[in-house]
Amino acid sequence: MGAAKSFKKVLREYGFYLVKNGKSVQFIKHDARLGGVYADVDEQTIIKVQDAGFVKTFQNRKELSTFLKSLEHNLNFVSPELIRILERDQIKQLLEKIQDQN
């Protein structure tokens, strides 16, 4: 299985859906707590949380899966109402803490 195909499978498992953007492949997921989460897929995957200015690049499927699982787990403890109150910098710090746990 190629890297891009492997990344696509993980993203679909976590509720992302495919959007064809010209020649590039992008997956999108909207989260009530984070807003739009974008994943650009190629031989590596780049996750972007636009509203928080957060960008993370993944080289393999396991790394991506672990991050998305941690993200999902950690955000389950934060209500959507609280996230809306947090400033973008605070959301970015939360995402970076999740990233550092992996």
N, C-alpha and C positions, 0 to 999 in steps of 0.2 A: 504494500500500500504506500503510495507516494505521500510526502509530507503534507502537501496541500489537502489531499483527500482525507488524511488522518485528522488534520485541524478542523476541517468542515464537519466531520462526524462529532467531534467533541463539542463544537459550537452548537450544533443542532440538539445535542443532549441537554444543553443548558438553556434552551429556548430561544436561540438566535435564529433569525430567518434570512434567507439569501436575497440580496438585491444586486442585480447586475448593473454595474456602473461602467459602461463602455467595455474595455478589455479587462479591467480589474474586477476582482471578486471581493465583495464586501458583505459581511453579515451584520445585522442590526438587531438590537434588543432594546426595548424601552422598559425601564424600571422606574416605578413610582418614586423611589428614593434617590436614584441617581440621574434620571433623565435618559437621554440616548447613550447607549453603549455601542461602539462601532468596532468591528474587527476586520482589518484588511488581511486577506489570506494570500499567501504565496508559499515559498519554501520556508518562510517563517510567518508568524502571525503577530500583528500589531493591534493591541487593544487600546481604544481611546475612549475616555469618558469626557466628552466635549465640554460640558458645563463646569467640570472641575479642573480642566486643563491637565488631565492625567493621561500619560502614555506609557505603555509597557510592551516590550517586544519579547516574544516567546520563540525559542528555537526548537522545542519538541512538544509532542502531544501531552506527555505526563506533566510537564511544567505548566502548560495551559490549563489542563484539567484540575490540577491542585490549586491554582490561583482562583479559578472560577468557583470551585467548591468552597474555598475559604471565604471568598467574596459573598457567596450566597449565605453561608453559615453566619458570618459576622453581621451582615445586613439584616438578618432575621431578628436581631436583638435591637434594632433601631427602627422606630416607627417612621412612616412617611412624613408625618407632621413635623417631627424633629428634624429630619433631613432638610425640609424646606426652610427651616429657620437657620440652619448652619450656613455659614459663609462658604464660598467656593474653596477658599484656602483650607478651611477645616475639613471639608469633604476630601480634598486632595490628601491631606495628612492622614485621614482615616484609610484611604486607599493605599497609601504608602506603607502604613503599618501592616495592613493585610499582606501586601507584597513582601515585606520583610520577614513575615512569619514563615514563608515558604522556603 
